[in-house]
């Protein structure tokens, strides 16, 4: 097959096009009478060789040893391809890889970078405020204790409101408007934080708290909007498949910008303190504290204003996939039917994403909340804020290593999302449960260096595990029409975990915290194993195909890889969700769905020609058009879809004489159930 025959088939995943012309996938199961060239094209389109071997076996159906070898072969080939591409980029322009990274990783995650900067700045700046305003922050003689403690609570409450509200709006009005709204809210919130004031110190604290709440609404909205828009950008608009080999990396590369936000906030606070305090040593005056924290908030305000501009004028197509999905189902506004069906069919998934995120945030924010106690154990008697900040910088660096490790391995089919989350949860559990039963030995005795190592390891495993995977999985395992709502709900449950930690830690001491927290890690690992599906290597357009069948009330007629046991949770497998998986029937079905799409395109072309309009470029290869034309209406010159009878639920039967239906309803249904497989 000539490469030119693939030229109009959109963006397929790497290795999808049949570059060699030797693709013979499923030659034993493809029960369609095609010529050699036609068969090669169809198999290349429908069975890409990053997921199927030369015999047409799906990677998850291979024996374990063969699967490891196949995945290693595909990944090695893709790594070579990427390194060669980087080499060519450097040869043409030494700085081009940096600009590529900025365009594809930094800019999509810019909102998370900015919110990570500000969100964790609250905890970073707290020791400075405590040192400068002891009567307000430590002894509560000047400020109301409730309002001072509300800084931790209301910030999280604002995030929860944003996650749920913007998640719903993102599915209702579109991803683009959700992204713009988040940036505007965060910009106004930063102005409020920078300018927060009061006639009394307590009045300033109240103003500061409500500014945090308002900013938190924008931060909360970033979670579902960044995840869903990043995921759908990775899916793209090609006819065949999304980027299965890199989809997780694209999303986590945006998410890890949150870690860089933490890093830059800590670096800038250190620099500002050195400037305004003329050194790092205490005492720290009120003027020093005011200048340091206000300027630290003013800096990201500039970046957030740019983000408003960029999302308004440079992300006009952010809602493209959502609009396409709604158009397929003739839906305007919010798709309430899909929401109801999500609870019915994906209830276990919703529990998994919400519960694991809750467990993770107890760890993640709990880790941050008693960071000062950890540092005090390493440096007893130190009153320098700089000491706290420098150790925090080390901890952030360890976390960034975890972020990048997650990004590099999250798409590896032999490890992937699910096992990454389980191992991460168990790693955190072990790192916390060991010192829990001998706290004094590790915190104040000879085991302090082991304590330090376990604390840093817990930060690493949190990022190289549940923190990265919860963000990614909550966007992947749900259909497009409700993706932002489900992600926002799951993220909000996560923040309830953070709120639980913030409240709980006010009533229990540090040794007791170590006895309570580890079990959330163990619970998270168990919930992941039982309820979380693994979408590693799954074409999300297949998932949209399945969803179209579900929405039409014909879920039992879907036979594709979205219900392969590899991509279902243990809970779903026990419920029999995967019992209709049939690779042979699915291949035949997809050929007929492709036929319906081709016929619709030909009908539009005829109408345009009759109306004298400019004809659109032909988006079909010669082999595909030739086959469908030859087998249209059963007139195939002896070449038909032989032995391809299929009884559908509405009584229509596909004839063996060329794929013609005796009922128009099945044909109409195939047109609709194609989902976004062939956009």
C-alpha positions as CSV (number, residue, x, y, z in Angstrom):
1,X,0.0,0.0,0.0
2,X,1.3,3.4,-0.9
3,X,1.8,5.9,1.9
4,X,-0.4,8.3,-0.1
5,X,-3.4,6.2,0.6
6,X,-3.2,7.3,4.3
7,X,-2.8,11.0,3.6
8,X,-6.4,12.0,4.4
9,X,-7.1,9.9,7.4
10,X,-6.4,12.5,10.0
11,X,-4.1,12.3,13.0
12,X,-3.7,8.7,14.1
13,X,-1.5,7.6,17.0
14,X,2.1,6.8,16.3
15,X,2.5,3.5,14.4
16,X,-1.1,3.7,13.3
17,X,-0.5,4.4,9.6
18,X,0.7,1.3,7.6
19,X,4.1,2.9,6.7
20,X,5.6,-0.4,5.5
21,X,2.7,-1.8,3.6
22,X,3.1,-5.1,5.4
23,X,0.4,-4.7,8.0
24,X,-1.6,-8.0,8.1
25,X,-3.5,-7.5,11.3
26,X,-6.5,-9.8,11.8
27,X,-6.2,-11.4,8.4
28,X,-7.7,-14.5,10.0
29,X,-10.7,-12.8,11.6
30,X,-11.6,-10.2,9.1
31,X,-14.6,-12.0,7.5
32,X,-14.9,-9.5,4.6
33,X,-14.2,-10.2,1.0
34,X,-11.8,-7.4,0.1
35,X,-9.0,-7.0,-2.3
36,X,-5.4,-7.0,-0.9
37,X,-5.0,-3.3,-1.0
38,X,-8.4,-2.6,0.5
39,X,-7.9,-5.1,3.3
40,X,-4.5,-3.5,4.1
41,X,-6.0,-0.1,4.3
42,X,-8.9,-1.1,6.6
43,X,-6.7,-3.0,8.9
44,X,-4.2,-0.2,9.1
45,X,-7.0,2.2,10.0
46,X,-8.9,0.1,12.4
47,X,-6.2,-2.0,14.0
48,X,-3.1,0.2,14.4
49,X,0.1,-1.6,15.1
50,X,0.9,0.2,18.4
51,X,-2.0,-1.9,19.8
52,X,-2.2,-5.0,17.6
53,X,0.5,-7.4,16.5
54,X,1.0,-8.8,13.0
55,X,-1.7,-11.5,13.7
56,X,-4.3,-8.9,14.7
57,X,-4.1,-9.7,18.4
58,X,-4.9,-6.9,20.8
59,X,-2.0,-6.2,23.1
60,X,-4.1,-7.0,26.2
61,X,-5.1,-10.4,24.7
62,X,-1.5,-11.5,24.4
63,X,0.1,-13.9,26.8
64,X,2.0,-12.1,29.6
65,X,5.5,-12.7,28.2
66,X,4.5,-11.8,24.7
67,X,2.7,-8.7,25.9
68,X,5.9,-7.5,27.7
69,X,7.9,-8.0,24.6
70,X,5.3,-6.3,22.3
71,X,5.0,-3.2,24.6
72,X,8.8,-2.9,24.9
73,X,9.1,-3.1,21.1
74,X,6.5,-0.4,20.5
75,X,7.9,1.9,23.3
76,X,11.5,1.5,22.1
77,X,10.5,2.3,18.5
78,X,8.6,5.3,19.7
79,X,11.5,6.5,21.9
80,X,13.9,6.2,18.9
81,X,11.4,8.1,16.8
82,X,11.1,10.9,19.4
83,X,14.9,11.2,19.9
84,X,15.4,11.4,16.2
85,X,12.7,14.1,16.0
86,X,14.5,16.0,18.8
87,X,17.8,15.7,16.9
88,X,16.3,17.1,13.8
89,X,14.7,20.0,15.7
90,X,18.1,20.8,17.3
91,X,19.8,20.6,14.0
92,X,17.3,23.1,12.5
93,X,17.1,25.3,15.5
94,X,18.9,24.6,18.8
95,X,16.1,26.3,20.8
96,X,13.2,24.7,19.1
97,X,12.8,21.8,21.6
98,X,12.4,24.4,24.3
99,X,9.7,26.3,22.4
100,X,8.0,22.9,21.7
101,X,8.0,22.1,25.4
102,X,6.6,25.6,26.3
103,X,3.8,25.3,23.7
104,X,2.8,21.7,24.5
105,X,3.4,21.4,28.2
106,X,3.9,24.7,30.0
107,X,1.2,26.8,28.4
108,X,-1.5,24.1,28.7
109,X,-0.5,23.9,32.4
110,X,-0.1,27.6,33.0
111,X,-3.2,27.9,35.1
112,X,-2.1,25.1,37.3
113,X,1.4,26.6,37.6
114,X,-0.1,29.9,38.7
115,X,-2.6,28.3,41.1
116,X,0.1,26.1,42.5
117,X,2.2,29.1,43.1
118,X,-0.5,30.9,45.1
119,X,-2.2,27.9,46.7
120,X,1.0,26.7,48.4
121,X,2.2,30.2,49.0
122,X,-0.4,30.4,51.8
123,X,1.4,27.7,53.7
124,X,4.8,29.0,52.8
125,X,4.2,32.5,53.9
126,X,2.5,31.5,57.2
127,X,5.7,31.0,59.2
128,X,6.8,34.6,58.2
129,X,3.4,36.0,59.3
130,X,3.6,34.0,62.6
131,X,7.1,35.4,63.3
132,X,6.1,39.0,62.4
133,X,2.6,39.0,64.0
134,X,2.8,36.7,67.0
135,X,-0.1,38.3,68.8
136,X,-2.3,37.5,65.9
137,X,-1.0,34.2,64.5
138,X,0.3,32.4,67.6
139,X,-1.2,33.8,70.8
140,X,-4.5,35.1,69.3
141,X,-4.5,38.2,71.5
142,X,-5.1,40.6,68.7
143,X,-6.9,38.5,66.1
144,X,-9.8,36.2,66.5
145,X,-8.6,32.5,66.6
146,X,-11.5,31.3,64.5
147,X,-10.8,33.8,61.7
148,X,-7.1,33.0,61.7
149,X,-7.8,29.3,61.5
150,X,-10.3,29.9,58.8
151,X,-7.5,30.7,56.4
152,X,-7.0,26.9,56.0
153,X,-10.7,26.1,55.8
154,X,-12.2,28.8,53.6
155,X,-9.5,28.5,51.0
156,X,-10.4,24.8,50.6
157,X,-14.1,25.6,50.6
158,X,-13.6,28.0,47.8
159,X,-11.8,25.3,45.8
160,X,-14.6,22.8,46.4
161,X,-17.2,25.4,45.1
162,X,-15.1,26.1,42.0
163,X,-14.6,22.4,41.2
164,X,-18.3,21.6,41.3
165,X,-19.6,24.8,39.8
166,X,-17.1,25.2,37.0
167,X,-17.2,21.5,36.2
168,X,-20.9,21.7,35.5
169,X,-20.5,25.0,33.6
170,X,-17.7,23.4,31.5
171,X,-20.0,20.7,30.4
172,X,-22.9,23.1,29.9
173,X,-21.3,26.2,28.2
174,X,-18.0,24.6,27.0
175,X,-14.4,24.2,28.0
176,X,-13.3,27.5,26.6
177,X,-15.6,29.6,28.7
178,X,-14.7,27.6,31.8
179,X,-11.0,28.3,31.2
180,X,-11.6,32.0,30.6
181,X,-13.8,32.3,33.7
182,X,-11.1,30.6,35.9
183,X,-8.4,32.9,34.7
184,X,-10.6,36.0,35.4
185,X,-11.6,34.9,38.9
186,X,-7.9,34.1,39.7
187,X,-6.8,37.5,38.5
188,X,-9.4,39.4,40.5
189,X,-8.6,37.1,43.5
190,X,-4.9,38.0,43.3
191,X,-5.7,41.7,43.2
192,X,-7.7,41.2,46.3
193,X,-4.9,39.2,48.1
194,X,-2.3,41.8,47.1
195,X,-4.4,44.7,48.3
196,X,-6.0,43.1,51.4
197,X,-6.3,45.6,54.2
198,X,-8.2,46.4,57.3
199,X,-8.5,49.2,60.0
200,X,-7.4,46.6,62.5
201,X,-5.2,43.6,62.2
202,X,-8.2,41.3,62.7
203,X,-10.0,43.2,59.9
204,X,-7.0,42.5,57.7
205,X,-7.2,38.8,58.5
206,X,-10.9,38.7,57.6
207,X,-10.2,40.5,54.3
208,X,-7.4,38.1,53.6
209,X,-9.6,35.0,54.3
210,X,-12.4,36.1,51.9
211,X,-9.9,37.0,49.2
212,X,-8.5,33.4,49.5
213,X,-12.0,32.0,49.3
214,X,-12.7,34.0,46.1
215,X,-9.4,33.0,44.6
216,X,-10.1,29.4,45.6
217,X,-13.2,29.3,43.3
218,X,-10.9,30.0,40.3
219,X,-8.4,27.4,41.5
220,X,-11.1,24.8,41.9
221,X,-12.3,25.4,38.3
222,X,-8.8,24.8,37.0
223,X,-8.9,21.1,37.9
224,X,-11.8,20.0,35.6
225,X,-11.0,22.5,32.9
226,X,-7.3,21.8,32.5
227,X,-7.7,18.1,32.7
228,X,-10.6,17.8,30.3
229,X,-9.3,20.3,27.8
230,X,-5.8,18.6,27.9
231,X,-7.4,15.2,27.5
232,X,-9.5,16.2,24.6
233,X,-6.6,18.0,22.9
234,X,-4.7,14.7,23.2
235,X,-7.6,12.9,21.6
236,X,-7.6,15.4,18.7
237,X,-10.0,15.4,15.7
238,X,-8.6,12.6,13.6
239,X,-10.9,10.0,12.2
240,X,-9.3,7.0,13.7
241,X,-7.7,7.2,17.1
242,X,-6.3,9.4,19.8
243,X,-2.7,9.5,20.9
244,X,-2.7,6.4,23.1
245,X,1.1,6.4,23.5
246,X,1.3,10.0,24.9
247,X,-2.1,11.0,26.2
248,X,-1.3,10.5,29.8
249,X,2.0,12.2,29.4
250,X,0.4,15.2,27.9
251,X,-2.1,15.6,30.8
252,X,0.5,14.9,33.5
253,X,2.9,17.3,31.9
254,X,0.4,20.0,32.3
255,X,-0.4,18.9,35.8
256,X,3.2,18.9,37.0
257,X,3.3,22.6,36.4
258,X,1.6,22.8,39.8
259,X,4.9,21.5,41.2
260,X,6.8,24.2,39.4
261,X,4.4,26.8,40.8
262,X,5.3,25.6,44.3
263,X,9.0,25.8,43.4
264,X,9.0,29.3,42.0
265,X,6.9,30.6,44.9
266,X,9.4,29.3,47.4
267,X,12.3,30.7,45.4
268,X,10.7,34.1,45.0
269,X,9.8,34.3,48.7
270,X,13.4,33.5,49.6
271,X,14.6,36.2,47.3
272,X,12.1,38.8,48.5
273,X,12.9,38.1,52.2
274,X,16.6,38.6,51.5
275,X,15.8,41.9,49.7
276,X,13.4,43.4,52.2
277,X,15.0,42.0,55.4
278,X,18.6,42.6,54.2
279,X,19.3,38.9,55.1
280,X,17.7,35.7,56.3
281,X,18.1,36.0,60.1
282,X,15.3,37.1,62.4
283,X,13.7,39.3,63.7
284,X,11.3,40.0,60.9
285,X,9.4,43.3,61.1
286,X,5.8,43.8,60.1
287,X,6.9,46.0,57.2
288,X,9.2,43.2,55.9
289,X,6.3,40.7,56.1
290,X,3.9,43.0,54.3
291,X,6.2,43.8,51.5
292,X,7.3,40.1,51.1
293,X,3.9,38.6,50.9
294,X,2.2,41.4,48.9
295,X,4.9,41.4,46.2
296,X,4.8,37.6,46.0
297,X,1.1,37.8,45.2
298,X,1.5,40.7,42.7
299,X,3.9,38.7,40.5
300,X,1.5,35.9,39.5
301,X,-1.2,38.5,38.9
302,X,0.7,39.6,35.8
303,X,1.0,36.1,34.6
304,X,-2.7,35.5,35.2
305,X,-3.7,38.6,33.2
306,X,-1.7,37.2,30.3
307,X,-3.6,33.9,30.8
308,X,-6.9,35.7,30.4
309,X,-5.7,37.1,27.1
310,X,-4.3,33.7,25.9
311,X,-7.4,31.7,26.7
312,X,-9.7,34.3,25.2
313,X,-8.0,34.7,21.9
314,X,-5.7,31.7,21.4
315,X,-8.0,28.8,22.6
316,X,-11.1,29.3,20.5
317,X,-11.3,25.5,19.7
318,X,-11.0,24.3,23.3
319,X,-14.7,23.1,23.3
320,X,-14.4,21.3,19.9
321,X,-14.7,17.8,21.2
322,X,-17.6,18.6,23.5
323,X,-19.5,20.3,20.8
324,X,-18.9,17.3,18.4
325,X,-20.2,14.9,21.1
326,X,-23.3,17.0,21.7
327,X,-24.0,17.4,18.0
328,X,-23.9,13.6,17.5
329,X,-26.6,13.2,20.1
330,X,-28.6,16.4,19.1
331,X,-28.0,17.9,22.6
332,X,-28.0,21.6,23.4
333,X,-27.1,22.9,26.9
334,X,-26.3,20.4,29.6
335,X,-26.7,16.7,28.8
336,X,-28.8,15.6,31.7
337,X,-29.5,12.2,30.1
338,X,-25.8,11.4,30.0
339,X,-25.4,12.5,33.6
340,X,-28.1,10.0,34.7
341,X,-26.6,7.2,32.6
342,X,-23.2,8.0,34.1
343,X,-24.5,7.1,37.6
344,X,-26.1,4.0,36.2
345,X,-23.2,2.6,34.2
346,X,-20.2,4.3,35.7
347,X,-21.2,4.6,39.3
348,X,-18.3,2.4,40.4
349,X,-15.9,4.6,38.5
350,X,-17.2,7.7,40.1
351,X,-16.8,6.2,43.5
352,X,-13.3,5.2,42.6
353,X,-12.1,8.6,41.4
354,X,-13.8,10.4,44.2
355,X,-12.7,8.1,47.1
356,X,-9.1,7.7,45.9
357,X,-8.8,11.5,45.5
358,X,-10.2,11.9,49.0
359,X,-7.6,9.4,50.4
360,X,-4.8,11.1,48.4
361,X,-5.6,14.6,49.6
362,X,-5.6,13.5,53.3
363,X,-2.0,12.5,52.6
364,X,-1.0,15.3,50.2
365,X,-2.3,18.2,52.3
366,X,-1.6,16.4,55.6
367,X,2.0,16.2,54.5
368,X,2.1,20.0,53.9
369,X,0.2,20.8,57.1
370,X,2.7,19.2,59.5
371,X,5.8,20.1,57.4
372,X,6.8,22.6,60.0
373,X,6.9,19.9,62.7
374,X,9.0,17.7,60.5
375,X,11.5,20.5,59.9
376,X,11.6,21.4,63.6
377,X,12.6,17.8,64.3
378,X,15.5,18.2,61.9
379,X,16.5,21.6,63.3
380,X,15.5,21.8,66.9
381,X,15.6,25.3,68.4
382,X,15.8,27.1,65.0
383,X,13.7,30.2,64.7
384,X,14.7,31.2,61.2
385,X,12.0,31.2,58.6
386,X,14.7,30.7,55.9
387,X,15.5,27.3,57.4
388,X,11.9,26.2,56.9
389,X,11.8,27.5,53.4
390,X,15.1,25.9,52.3
391,X,14.0,22.4,53.5
392,X,10.7,23.0,51.8
393,X,12.6,23.7,48.6
394,X,14.3,20.3,48.9
395,X,10.9,18.6,49.5
396,X,9.5,20.3,46.4
397,X,12.5,19.1,44.3
398,X,11.8,15.5,45.4
399,X,8.1,16.0,44.5
400,X,9.1,17.3,41.1
401,X,11.1,14.2,40.5
402,X,8.0,12.2,41.3
403,X,5.9,14.3,38.9
404,X,8.3,13.7,36.0
405,X,8.6,10.0,36.7
406,X,4.8,9.8,36.6
407,X,4.8,11.6,33.3
408,X,7.4,9.3,31.8
409,X,5.8,6.0,32.9
410,X,2.0,6.7,33.0
411,X,1.5,5.5,29.4
412,X,3.6,2.4,29.8
413,X,1.1,-0.5,29.3
414,X,3.2,-2.8,31.5
415,X,2.8,-0.4,34.4
416,X,0.3,2.3,33.6
417,X,-2.2,4.3,35.7
418,X,-3.7,1.7,37.9
419,X,-0.5,0.1,39.2
420,X,1.2,3.5,39.5
421,X,-1.6,4.6,41.9
422,X,-1.6,1.4,43.9
423,X,2.2,1.4,44.4
424,X,2.1,5.1,45.2
425,X,-0.6,4.6,47.9
426,X,1.3,1.7,49.4
427,X,4.6,3.6,49.3
428,X,2.9,6.4,51.3
429,X,1.4,3.9,53.7
430,X,4.7,2.3,54.5
431,X,6.5,5.7,54.9
432,X,4.0,6.9,57.4
433,X,3.1,3.7,59.3
434,X,6.8,2.8,60.2
435,X,7.3,6.0,62.3
436,X,3.7,5.8,63.6
437,X,4.5,3.1,66.1
438,X,7.9,4.5,67.3
439,X,7.5,8.2,66.8
440,X,10.0,9.4,69.4
441,X,12.8,7.3,68.0
442,X,12.3,8.7,64.5
443,X,11.4,12.3,65.3
444,X,13.7,13.1,68.2
445,X,16.0,10.1,68.6
446,X,18.7,8.5,66.6
447,X,16.3,7.6,63.8
448,X,15.8,11.3,62.7
449,X,17.7,10.8,59.4
450,X,15.5,7.8,58.6
451,X,12.5,10.0,59.4
452,X,13.8,12.6,57.0
453,X,14.2,10.0,54.3
454,X,10.7,8.6,54.8
455,X,9.2,12.0,54.7
456,X,10.9,12.8,51.4
457,X,10.0,9.4,50.0
458,X,6.3,10.0,50.9
459,X,6.4,13.2,48.8
460,X,8.0,11.3,45.9
461,X,5.5,8.4,46.0
462,X,2.6,10.8,46.3
463,X,3.5,12.5,43.0
464,X,4.7,9.3,41.4
465,X,1.3,7.8,42.1
466,X,-2.1,8.9,43.4
467,X,-1.7,12.7,43.0
468,X,-0.8,12.5,39.3
469,X,-3.1,9.6,38.5
470,X,-6.2,10.9,40.2
471,X,-6.0,14.1,38.1
472,X,-5.6,12.1,34.9
473,X,-8.0,9.2,35.5
474,X,-10.9,11.3,36.6
475,X,-10.8,12.9,33.1
476,X,-10.3,9.6,31.2
477,X,-12.8,7.1,32.6
478,X,-15.9,9.2,31.9
479,X,-17.6,10.1,28.6
480,X,-17.1,13.6,27.0
481,X,-20.6,15.1,27.8
482,X,-20.1,14.8,31.6
483,X,-16.3,14.6,31.8
484,X,-15.8,18.0,33.5
485,X,-18.7,17.5,35.9
486,X,-17.4,14.1,37.0
487,X,-13.8,15.4,37.3
488,X,-15.0,18.4,39.3
489,X,-17.0,16.2,41.6
490,X,-14.1,13.8,42.2
491,X,-11.7,16.7,42.8
492,X,-14.2,18.3,45.2
493,X,-14.3,15.0,47.2
494,X,-10.5,15.2,47.2
495,X,-10.6,18.6,48.7
496,X,-13.0,17.3,51.4
497,X,-10.0,15.0,52.3
498,X,-7.8,18.1,52.6
499,X,-10.4,19.8,54.7
500,X,-10.7,16.7,56.9
501,X,-6.9,16.8,57.5
502,X,-7.0,20.5,58.2
503,X,-9.8,20.2,60.8
504,X,-8.5,16.9,62.3
505,X,-5.0,18.2,62.8
506,X,-6.3,21.0,65.1
507,X,-7.5,18.3,67.6
508,X,-4.8,15.7,67.5
509,X,-1.0,16.0,68.2
510,X,1.7,15.0,65.7
511,X,2.3,11.4,67.0
512,X,-1.4,10.7,66.7
513,X,-1.5,12.1,63.1
514,X,1.0,9.4,62.1
515,X,-1.3,6.8,63.6
516,X,-4.3,8.1,61.7
517,X,-3.0,9.1,58.3
518,X,-1.4,5.9,57.0
519,X,-4.6,4.0,56.8
520,X,-5.9,6.3,54.1
521,X,-3.1,5.2,51.9
522,X,-4.0,1.5,52.5
523,X,-7.7,2.3,51.8
524,X,-6.7,4.2,48.6
525,X,-4.8,1.2,47.3
526,X,-7.7,-1.2,48.0
527,X,-10.3,1.1,46.4
528,X,-8.0,1.5,43.4
529,X,-7.6,-2.3,43.0
530,X,-11.3,-3.0,43.2
531,X,-13.0,-0.1,41.6
532,X,-10.6,1.8,39.3
533,X,-10.5,0.8,35.6
534,X,-7.2,1.1,33.8
535,X,-7.4,3.2,30.6
536,X,-3.7,2.8,29.8
537,X,-3.4,2.1,26.1
538,X,-7.1,2.5,25.5
539,X,-8.3,4.6,22.6
540,X,-10.7,7.0,24.1
541,X,-12.6,7.3,20.9
542,X,-13.5,3.6,21.5
543,X,-14.8,4.7,24.9
544,X,-17.0,7.3,23.1
545,X,-18.2,4.6,20.8
546,X,-19.3,2.5,23.7
547,X,-21.0,5.5,25.3
548,X,-23.0,6.1,22.1
549,X,-24.3,2.5,22.3
550,X,-25.2,3.0,26.0
551,X,-26.9,6.3,25.4
552,X,-29.0,4.6,22.6
553,X,-30.0,1.8,25.1
554,X,-28.1,-0.8,23.1
555,X,-25.0,-1.4,25.3
556,X,-25.2,-5.2,24.8
557,X,-24.4,-4.6,21.1
558,X,-21.1,-3.0,21.7
559,X,-18.2,-5.6,21.4
560,X,-15.1,-3.4,21.3
561,X,-11.9,-3.0,23.5
562,X,-13.5,-0.4,25.8
563,X,-15.1,-3.4,27.6
564,X,-11.9,-5.6,27.4
565,X,-11.2,-6.9,30.9
566,X,-7.9,-5.1,30.8
567,X,-9.7,-1.8,30.8
568,X,-12.4,-2.6,33.3
569,X,-12.2,-2.6,37.1
570,X,-12.5,-5.7,39.2
571,X,-16.0,-4.5,40.2
572,X,-17.1,-4.1,36.6
573,X,-15.7,-7.5,35.6
574,X,-17.6,-9.2,38.5
575,X,-20.8,-7.4,37.2
576,X,-20.3,-9.0,33.8
577,X,-19.6,-5.7,31.9
578,X,-17.0,-7.4,29.7
579,X,-19.0,-10.4,28.7
580,X,-19.9,-9.0,25.2
581,X,-16.3,-8.3,24.2
582,X,-15.7,-9.9,20.8
583,X,-12.8,-8.8,18.7
584,X,-14.1,-10.3,15.4
585,X,-17.6,-8.9,15.7
586,X,-16.2,-5.5,16.7
587,X,-14.1,-5.4,13.6
588,X,-17.0,-6.2,11.3
589,X,-19.1,-3.7,13.1
590,X,-16.6,-0.9,12.8
591,X,-16.3,-1.5,9.0
592,X,-20.0,-1.0,8.7
593,X,-19.9,2.1,10.9
594,X,-17.2,3.4,8.6
595,X,-19.5,2.6,5.6
596,X,-22.3,4.7,7.2
597,X,-19.9,7.6,7.6
598,X,-18.7,7.3,4.0
599,X,-22.2,7.2,2.7
600,X,-23.1,10.3,4.7
601,X,-20.0,12.1,3.2
602,X,-20.9,11.0,-0.3
603,X,-24.5,12.3,0.2
604,X,-23.2,15.7,1.4
605,X,-20.8,15.8,-1.6
606,X,-23.7,15.1,-4.0
607,X,-25.8,17.8,-2.4
608,X,-23.0,20.3,-2.7
609,X,-22.4,19.4,-6.3
610,X,-26.1,19.8,-7.1
611,X,-26.2,23.2,-5.4
612,X,-23.2,24.4,-7.3
613,X,-21.2,24.8,-4.1
614,X,-17.5,24.3,-4.0
615,X,-16.8,20.7,-3.3
616,X,-14.8,19.8,-0.2
617,X,-11.6,17.8,-0.7
618,X,-12.2,14.0,-0.8
619,X,-11.4,12.7,2.7
620,X,-11.4,9.1,1.7
621,X,-8.7,6.9,0.3
622,X,-9.2,5.3,-3.1
623,X,-9.2,1.8,-1.5
624,X,-11.9,2.7,1.0
625,X,-14.1,4.5,-1.5
626,X,-13.6,1.6,-4.0
627,X,-14.7,-1.0,-1.6
628,X,-17.8,0.8,-0.3
629,X,-18.8,1.8,-3.8
630,X,-18.4,-1.7,-5.1
631,X,-20.5,-3.2,-2.2
632,X,-23.1,-0.5,-2.0
633,X,-26.7,-1.8,-2.2
634,X,-25.5,-5.4,-2.6
635,X,-24.1,-4.7,-6.1
636,X,-20.5,-5.9,-5.6
637,X,-19.5,-7.7,-8.8
638,X,-19.0,-10.8,-6.8
639,X,-17.2,-9.1,-3.9
640,X,-19.3,-8.8,-0.8
641,X,-19.3,-8.8,2.9
642,X,-19.9,-12.5,2.8
643,X,-21.1,-14.4,5.9
644,X,-21.6,-11.1,7.7
645,X,-25.2,-11.4,9.0
646,X,-26.0,-9.5,12.1
647,X,-29.4,-9.4,13.8
648,X,-29.9,-6.1,15.5
649,X,-32.2,-5.3,18.4
650,X,-34.7,-3.6,16.2
651,X,-35.3,-6.4,13.9
652,X,-33.0,-5.2,11.0
653,X,-30.8,-7.8,9.5
654,X,-27.5,-7.1,7.7
655,X,-27.6,-9.1,4.4
656,X,-24.7,-11.2,3.4
657,X,-25.0,-9.7,0.0
658,X,-23.1,-6.5,0.6
659,X,-24.0,-5.0,3.9
660,X,-27.4,-3.6,3.0
661,X,-29.9,-3.4,5.8
662,X,-33.5,-4.4,5.6
663,X,-34.4,-1.7,8.1
664,X,-33.3,1.9,8.0
665,X,-33.1,2.2,11.7
666,X,-29.9,0.1,12.2
667,X,-28.2,2.2,9.4
668,X,-29.3,5.3,11.2
669,X,-28.1,3.8,14.5
670,X,-24.7,3.0,13.1
671,X,-24.4,6.6,11.9
672,X,-25.0,7.8,15.5
673,X,-23.0,5.2,17.3
674,X,-19.8,6.0,15.6
675,X,-19.4,8.6,18.3
676,X,-16.2,10.5,17.7
677,X,-14.4,7.5,16.2
678,X,-14.9,9.1,12.8
679,X,-15.4,12.7,13.3
